[in-house]
Amino acid sequence: MVERLSHITLIVCDLERTSHFLKQIFEAEEVYSSGDKMFSISREKFFLINQLWVVIMEGDLLPKRSYNHIAFKVSATDFDAYVDRVRALGVDVQKGQSRFA
């Protein structure tokens, strides 16, 4: 039986840029960095975002823009502050959809 989500691993082309994004937007705590060592298939960093493990591994950029994403639920009272954080980093913000509660 599955108990819970263990972690999410994302392949990114720039570990430092993505690290900055995770820290600035989600106040992610960096708990591990492989540095120049490769214990898996590439350099990697591990983060905690409110008890969720998020791992980023260095890899090739996707050949075209995709809709791959992870969505985090935030409270209505914090929503605008998160949008402001995203915009402050120059990230494209699309209009939200309310398919799910």
N, C-alpha and C positions, 0 to 999 in steps of 0.2 A: 504494500500500500504506500502510495506517495504521501509524505507528511507535509512537505512544503517545497517551495522553490529554493534550491540550493544557491545558485548563482547565475548570472548572465555574463556571457563572454562576447565582446564586440571586437571585430577586427578593424583597426584604424590605421591610417597612413602616417599620422603624427601623434606619437604618444604624449609629447609635452603639451601640444595644443588641446588635445582631448582631456588631459589631466587638468589643465587650467579651466576648461569648460565645466567639468564635473565639480571641481572645487568651488568655482564662482556661482554656479547655478544652484547646486544641490548641497553645498557645504559638505561635500564628500570628504571623508577621512582616508587619506592614502595609507594603507597598512602594509604594503609590500611593493618593492620594485626590484626587478631582476637585474637592473643596470645593464651592462653589456653581456651578461651571461644569458644563455638560452637553455632553460630547463625543459621547456615545451618545444614549440616549433619556431618561436621568435621571442624578442624581448616583450616583457609584460609588466603590468602594474595592477594591483588589487586595491579596491576601494570599498568602503562601507558607506551606504546611503541609508540611514535609518534602519539598520539591521539587515539590509539587502546587500549581498556581495555583488559588485560589478567589477568585471575583469576586462581590461583592454589589452589587446595583443597587436603588435605591429604587423602590418600586412599591406597588400596592394590595394590601391584605391579602386573602387568599383568603376567600370568603364563608362557608366552613365548614372545620372541621378535616379534613385529608386525611392520606393515608399517604405523601405525597411525602417522600423522605428520601435522605440519602447515608449509607452505612455505612463506617466506617473500621475496618480490622483492627488491633488492638493485641495485643501479646504478653500471654500469660496472667499473667505476673508484674506487668505494668503495669495490667491490667484494673481491679482494685479502686480504684486511685488515680484512674483516669479517671471511674469511676462516682461517686466522692466529689466530684470537681470539678464534675460535672454536677449532682449533688444540692445542692451548696453554692450554686449559682446558682438553685435552686428549679425546675429543669426536671423535667418528668414523666419518670420512668424506667419503661419497660415491661420485663416479664420477657423475657429473651433467648431466641432460638430457634437451634437448632444444625442448620440445614439444610445448611450448607456448611462445609467445613474452612477 
